Amino acid sequence: MKYNEDELQKELKELKISGSINQHKKESMKWTIKEHARKKRRRRKYKQVIVWASTAAALFLACIVLFHMIDNNQSVLPADDHGETEHENSIHHKQSADTSEEMTLSVHEGETEKKTIPIEGMEEEVTVTNYVIEPYGIHYQMEEFLNNYQVEDDAVKYSTEAENAWIRLEVAENTILDKVISDMETQYTADFFYKEEPTGTSQEENQYEGITQHFSDPPQGYYAYQIGENVLIIQYEYTIEAGDGMGPRLQALRKSIK
């Protein structure tokens, strides 16, 4: 009987210990579960933070790229346009320079021929030389009495051997007669003994509309003809001694213009 009681007490102790162990395990398991849950929540929050930071960084980089694209469109393209403008200006400047070079006055001397002109009331056969003012294509003839010529200051000047008479031809570009006449008035401001008013030239001499004005002493003046968009200006001066033949020679020059 006593043996059975002892065995029973032992089993009861073991059962109590087992119950105690199970209760401890239960508490441990609860703590483990709670700790695992807390770690899981931390990991979830950490992952959310990582995802948010990555998204924000991507958006920030995208904004930077977009800003640079807009900035390049606003700054680089005008620079290209500026480069094209400079290139166009360079071409225009070159073309203007080429045009300026092409429009430099030059004189082409052609063949000579015989003509008859009235000098001091008598018909006299003289030799004339054909000339062309380039690049304007203006043709004219000059009598051998004025056989010395030189191009100076965009004009050509003919003179006699004795240097007692000269005729100067010049082309005023892209202008009209009224403007040229105004410029001529500023050149002839001396206190002349005789001064004509500007008058129209004779249509019988050549086909061009013109204006002439004569002064003295010494005898001098000009003829101006509208030839296309330009004006041909003929200025002259001579001494009294050379005056007898200058009128017919000037008239022959005017008639030869074409």
Helices and strands as residue ranges (DSSP letters): H 2-102, E 106-119, E 122-134, E 138-143, G 144-146, E 148-152, E 155-159, E 165-172, H 177-187, E 194-195, E 199-200, E 210-216, E 220-227, E 230-238, H 243-256
